[in-house]
Amino acid sequence: MSEKRWEKIRKKFTVLWIADGSTLEKLRKRLKVKAETTPKKSNLAGKIMMIVEVFTQNPVTVWYQENEKAHDQNWWEQIASKLPVGGLIILDLGFFNFTYFDILT
């Protein structure tokens, strides 16, 4: 990323993070892990949520849930408690929830 282009944003926010969730089975398929490396007739169980720092792409935190059908909004409380004052987090529409938007602001 062009440093000059993002300078104002970096100065305005204490952190700039991105959060996204994924089921482990979808992740296995996306990474094209061969089926023979996983147990037969079973899906990888669970879902992960990861927060990464935008500019360095370093992981900030990762959470796991056994329920692979869990909605991203299940992590709102953890995200809200982790985000420092003055921080900005980028989320997809799976997080759309005015109650938590109010909490973050």
Rosetta silent file (secondary structure, phi, psi, omega in degrees, C-alpha in Angstrom):
SEQUENCE: MSEKRWEKIRKKFTVLWIADGSTLEKLRKRLKVKAETTPKKSNLAGKIMMIVEVFTQNPVTVWYQENEKAHDQNWWEQIASKLPVGGLIILDLGFFNFTYFDILT
SCORE:     score description
SCORE:     0.000 S_00000001
   1 L     0.000  142.511  176.495    0.000    0.000    0.000 S_00000001
   2 L   -68.977  116.873 -177.526    1.137    3.489   -0.726 S_00000001
   3 H   -59.082  -42.494 -177.416    2.094    4.931    2.648 S_00000001
   4 H   -63.440  -37.881 -178.921    1.287    8.509    1.675 S_00000001
   5 H   -61.651  -33.707 -175.133   -2.193    7.553    0.526 S_00000001
   6 H  -101.687    1.855 -174.842   -3.073    6.092    3.947 S_00000001
   7 H   -56.278  -45.862 -178.956   -1.248    8.614    6.140 S_00000001
   8 H   -63.191  -40.575 -179.958   -4.390   10.566    7.177 S_00000001
   9 H   -66.676  -43.354  178.993   -6.258    7.391    8.100 S_00000001
  10 H   -60.513  -37.058 -179.608   -3.334    6.058   10.158 S_00000001
  11 H   -73.616  -30.687 -175.214   -3.175    9.328   12.085 S_00000001
  12 H   -77.385  -33.981 -174.720   -6.921    9.441   12.726 S_00000001
  13 L  -114.701  145.398  178.867   -7.377    5.933   14.197 S_00000001
  14 L   -70.263  -35.505  175.035   -5.476    4.115   16.937 S_00000001
  15 L  -144.124  157.143  172.511   -5.776    0.829   15.000 S_00000001
  16 E  -132.709  110.599 -174.187   -7.246   -0.256   11.673 S_00000001
  17 E  -119.975  160.244  171.443   -8.410   -3.869   11.675 S_00000001
  18 E  -125.161  137.213  176.856  -10.364   -6.258    9.461 S_00000001
  19 E  -124.405  142.320  175.667  -12.485   -9.103   10.882 S_00000001
  20 E  -157.898  149.008  178.516  -13.974  -12.058    9.057 S_00000001
  21 E  -112.396  156.137  178.509  -15.274  -15.512    9.887 S_00000001
  22 E  -154.057  143.306  172.200  -15.022  -18.765    7.991 S_00000001
  23 E   -75.983  146.977 -178.057  -16.064  -22.359    8.490 S_00000001
  24 H   -66.937  -30.757  177.467  -13.097  -24.663    8.660 S_00000001
  25 H   -66.137  -43.682  177.244  -14.571  -26.919    5.967 S_00000001
  26 H   -63.225  -38.277  178.708  -14.857  -24.005    3.528 S_00000001
  27 H   -63.505  -42.157  177.905  -11.325  -23.007    4.426 S_00000001
  28 H   -59.536  -43.264  179.898  -10.083  -26.533    3.682 S_00000001
  29 H   -67.721  -40.273 -179.981  -11.745  -26.424    0.267 S_00000001
  30 H   -64.390  -36.604  179.270  -10.452  -22.923   -0.478 S_00000001
  31 L   -82.835   -3.730  178.419   -6.916  -24.026    0.362 S_00000001
  32 L    59.315   42.258  174.348   -7.476  -27.147   -1.784 S_00000001
  33 L   -72.813  130.681 -177.133   -6.425  -29.569    0.953 S_00000001
  34 L   -65.981  143.310 -177.420   -6.822  -33.068   -0.425 S_00000001
  35 H   -59.506  -32.948 -177.463   -9.676  -35.103    1.033 S_00000001
  36 H   -68.354  -13.181  177.262   -7.356  -37.986    1.955 S_00000001
  37 H   -86.458   -6.006  176.700   -5.606  -35.740    4.494 S_00000001
  38 L  -117.568  154.381 -179.059   -8.863  -35.380    6.445 S_00000001
  39 L   -57.437  143.346 -179.375  -10.926  -38.192    7.994 S_00000001
  40 L   -67.554  147.805  176.805  -13.339  -39.882    5.572 S_00000001
  41 L    55.486   33.614  176.045  -17.025  -38.980    5.702 S_00000001
  42 L  -143.827  146.796  173.597  -16.480  -36.062    8.045 S_00000001
  43 L   -96.402  152.318  171.196  -16.330  -32.332    7.728 S_00000001
  44 L   -66.405  128.430 -175.871  -13.916  -30.228    9.653 S_00000001
  45 L   -87.714  146.196  168.892  -16.046  -28.985   12.505 S_00000001
  46 L   104.794  173.168 -179.451  -16.286  -25.443   13.638 S_00000001
  47 E  -137.602  144.254  176.998  -15.912  -21.868   12.606 S_00000001
  48 E  -117.098  152.719  173.287  -13.126  -19.373   13.159 S_00000001
  49 E  -126.530  129.657 -179.148  -13.158  -15.596   13.436 S_00000001
  50 E  -127.845  141.208  171.996   -9.944  -13.700   12.814 S_00000001
  51 E  -114.397  130.416  176.656   -8.980  -10.069   13.215 S_00000001
  52 E  -125.253  152.230  175.601   -5.939   -8.817   11.301 S_00000001
  53 E   -78.138  132.315 -172.653   -4.172   -5.458   11.217 S_00000001
  54 L   -60.996  -49.720 -170.100   -4.788   -3.809    7.835 S_00000001
  55 L   -78.763  -35.090 -179.319   -1.339   -2.465    7.022 S_00000001
  56 L   -96.451  -18.322 -174.508    0.870   -5.280    8.322 S_00000001
  57 L    61.684   21.900  175.994   -1.665   -8.103    7.828 S_00000001
  58 L   -79.718  140.792  177.204   -0.512   -9.472   11.193 S_00000001
  59 E   -67.270  139.108  175.479   -3.126  -11.411   13.147 S_00000001
  60 E   -96.548  -47.303  178.047   -4.551   -9.597   16.161 S_00000001
  61 E  -161.271  160.769  175.154   -6.681  -12.445   17.486 S_00000001
  62 E  -141.164  138.838  177.024   -8.506  -15.572   16.431 S_00000001
  63 E  -123.263  154.524 -178.922  -11.530  -17.237   18.011 S_00000001
  64 E  -129.173  142.946  173.304  -12.994  -20.689   17.455 S_00000001
  65 E  -133.368  136.488 -179.267  -16.516  -22.105   17.815 S_00000001
  66 L   -66.771  -29.310 -178.023  -17.432  -25.779   17.380 S_00000001
  67 L   -78.032  108.517 -178.178  -20.709  -24.915   15.641 S_00000001
  68 L   -71.420  -12.387  178.552  -19.845  -24.493   11.951 S_00000001
  69 L   -96.380    5.712 -179.612  -23.257  -22.887   11.348 S_00000001
  70 L   -62.079  142.059 -179.735  -22.639  -20.104   13.889 S_00000001
  71 L   -84.571  149.353  178.803  -23.312  -16.606   12.593 S_00000001
  72 H   -55.152  -30.572 -177.976  -20.566  -13.964   12.539 S_00000001
  73 H   -65.956  -13.400  175.383  -22.642  -11.857   14.916 S_00000001
  74 H   -62.925  -17.927 -177.776  -21.889  -14.375   17.690 S_00000001
  75 H   -99.686    5.105 -176.489  -18.502  -12.653   18.001 S_00000001
  76 H   -55.369  -46.201 -177.128  -19.775   -9.088   18.410 S_00000001
  77 H   -62.557  -42.071  178.462  -19.107   -8.927   22.164 S_00000001
  78 H   -64.763  -42.178  179.794  -15.534  -10.192   21.788 S_00000001
  79 H   -63.968  -46.792 -178.650  -14.851   -7.769   18.927 S_00000001
  80 H   -61.963  -36.705 -179.531  -16.338   -4.815   20.815 S_00000001
  81 H   -77.189  -24.663 -178.279  -14.268   -5.598   23.922 S_00000001
  82 H   -83.624  -33.703 -175.598  -11.055   -6.079   21.900 S_00000001
  83 L   -69.720  121.531 -179.905  -11.250   -2.913   19.752 S_00000001
  84 L   -72.720  158.717  176.472   -9.410   -0.046   21.479 S_00000001
  85 L   -56.801  133.413  179.816  -10.907    3.419   21.818 S_00000001
  86 L    84.712    4.029  179.241  -10.326    5.328   18.588 S_00000001
  87 L   -89.000  158.389  177.658   -9.913    2.146   16.547 S_00000001
  88 E  -124.549  131.844  178.212  -11.641    1.343   13.273 S_00000001
  89 E  -122.005  135.401 -179.999  -12.705   -2.153   12.257 S_00000001
  90 E   -99.443  126.734 -176.092  -13.796   -3.172    8.759 S_00000001
  91 L  -131.579  157.406  175.006  -16.570   -5.780    8.657 S_00000001
  92 L   -91.012 -179.546 -175.312  -18.747   -7.391    5.998 S_00000001
  93 H   -65.783  -14.386  176.373  -22.558   -7.346    5.925 S_00000001
  94 H   -63.888  -15.868 -179.797  -22.724  -10.451    8.124 S_00000001
  95 H   -99.953    3.756 -174.173  -22.070   -8.092   11.049 S_00000001
  96 L   -60.822  111.195 -177.077  -24.841   -5.618   10.211 S_00000001
  97 L  -162.775  107.996 -175.567  -26.412   -4.806   13.588 S_00000001
  98 H   -62.018  -31.393  178.332  -27.320   -1.279   14.729 S_00000001
  99 H   -59.582  -45.402 -179.410  -27.162   -2.237   18.403 S_00000001
 100 H   -76.637  -28.810  173.847  -23.463   -3.106   18.114 S_00000001
 101 H   -60.672  -41.601  177.305  -22.752   -0.139   15.850 S_00000001
 102 H   -62.937  -41.271  179.235  -24.033    2.037   18.722 S_00000001
 103 H   -62.205  -41.006 -179.257  -21.798    0.181   21.194 S_00000001
 104 H   -69.020  -28.618 -178.903  -18.749    0.762   18.996 S_00000001
 105 L   -91.559    0.000    0.000  -19.459    4.469   18.648 S_00000001
